[in-house]
Amino acid sequence: MGVSEKVRRRDAIEAARKHYLDCERIDMQSLANELGIGRTTLYRWVGDRDSLISEMLSGMVVEVIGTAIEEAEGQGLERTIDGMRRFMVTTAGFAPLRHLIQSEPELGLRVMLAPGSGVSTAITRELTVEIERTRPAWAGGKAGELADVLTQIGMAYEWVNIAVRSEPEIDRAIRAMETLIRASDNA
């Protein structure tokens, strides 16, 4: 991908982000019109709508989880868990994300929870780095597996509930994460 295509892709993602933050539906035809291009060109730049939304959300997630972990308190994996709690509280209260999940639950869950989805992959990647920093001996397989399960626990207790218009169970998710980490520490 050439420099100009990267810029165009970034412009498309930024335009989608603006609509998302305004709690507006991201419509590919409208977005193409806004960018002054054809819909086919937009699809060539960013892929389909799911891919565009997934990439946009993934970038935002990396920013938020980085801040949450940076501000977390405690030592070792306790700090990691506090970072996850902060991340979950922040995202659960974020109106544009709630709007997306509640107005288009299937899309929201697909781009966030589906195996290999951009959002869950981004969260898992950031958690893996943090776990490996805390437990260098776990680098590679164990840290990645633990991060993936922690991500899925958090997503299930937070976003599945929000999708069905229930309140997220952040405390319950944190207790499950702590149990898993204690078991991993003893294994």
N, C-alpha and C positions, 0 to 999 in steps of 0.2 A: 504494500500500500504506500503510495507516494505521499509526500508532505502535504500537498493540496487536498488529497483525499482524506488524510487524517484530520486536517482542519475542518473540512466539510462534515465529516463524521462527528467531530466534537461540537460543531455548530448545531447539528441535528439533535444531539444528545442534550445540549444546553437548552435548546428551544423546547424540547419535550420536558425537561426538568422545570422550566418556567411554568408550563401548563400544569404539571403535576403539583407544584408548590401552591398554585392557585386553586387546587382541588378540581381541576377541569379534566375531562376525559381526553386522553391522548389519541387523536384521530390522525391516521397516516395521511389521508388526503389533505386535510386542513394543514397539517404540518408541512407537507410538500409545498402547498400553495404559499404558506408563510415564508418558506425558504426560497421561493421563486424557482422551484424545480418540479419535475414530473414525479409522480408517485413511484414509477419504476426506478428512477434515479435514487430516490430516498431508500427504497428497498435494497438497492445495490450498496448504498453507503452503510446501512445499519442492520440489514436483515429484516425479518418480520417484526410486527408490533411487540410480540413477546420478547424478542431479543433486544429490542430498543429499550423497553421498560426494565428488563432484567439488568442490562448494562448500566442504565441510569441509576437504578436502585443500588446496585452493587457498589458503584462509586461513592454514593452517599453513605452506605453502610460502613465502608472502610473508614471514612472520616469520623463517623459517630462512634464506632467501636474503638478506634484509636484514642479518641478523647476520653471515653469511658474507662479504658484500661489505664491511661495516663493519670487520671484523677482517682483511681481506685486506692483504697486503703488496705493495710494489712501486708503480710509477707507471703511469699511463695504462692501456692495455689489458692490460698485464702484471698489473696489480692486478685487473682484471676477471676474467682467467683464474684468478688465485689464488683469487678469490672463488668462482668456479665449482668449482674443485677442492675447496675447503673445503665447499661446499654438497653436492657429490656424496659426499664422504667421510661427512659427517654423515647424509645421507639413506640411503646404502647400509647404514649401521650401525644404522639406526633400526628396532628390532624390530617395532613395529606395522605399519610400511610393508612390511617384508619379509614379514610374516605375511599381509597383505592380498594382495600380489602373488603369493605362493606358494600361498595357499589358494584364491584366485579370480583366476587370471592373466588370464582374458579381461576381467573387469570392471576389474581394476587397469590393464591396458594401455589399455583403452577410455577410462577417465576420465583417464588420464595422457598417453597418446601420440596418441590420435586427433586428426586435424586439427581445430583449434578447441576441443579439450578444455579444461576449466577449468584444469587443472593446467599444461599446456604453455603456455596463454595467460598465466597468472599469471607463470610463469618468464620467458617472452618479454617481457612488459611490464616486469618489474623489470630485466632485462638491457638492454632498450632505453633505459630511463632512465639506467642506468649508462654505457652506450656513448655516449649523447648528451652526458652530462656530460663524458666524456673526449674525445670528438671532436664538438664542436658542429656542425661542417660536415656531419656525417653525419645530423643531425636529420631525422626523417621517414623516408623510404624506406630508405636504406642502413642506418641503425642498426637499424630494425625487421627488415629482412631478415636481417642478420647475427645479430641476437639470436635470431630464429626458427631459423636453421640451427644455431647453437650449442646451443640448447635441444634440438633433435632429435638432434644428435650425442650430447650428454650422456645423454639418455633412452635412446637405442638401446644405447649401450655399458654403461649401468648397469642399467636396468630390464628390458630384454628378456633380458639374461643372468640376472638374478635370477629372472625368471618361469620360465625353463627350468632353474632350480637350478644355474646356473653362477655363478662369481664375477664381479662387475662389473669391467670393464676401464677403470678411471678414468684410469690413466696414458695408455692408448691414446687415450681420448677427449680428454684434455688436449692431447696431441700433435696430434691432428686439429684441435682448436680453434685452437691456435697457428699451424698451417699456414694455416688459413683467415684468421685475423686478419692474418698477414703479407701474404697475397695481397691482402686488402682494403686494407691500408695502402698497398700499391704500385699499386693500381688508380686 
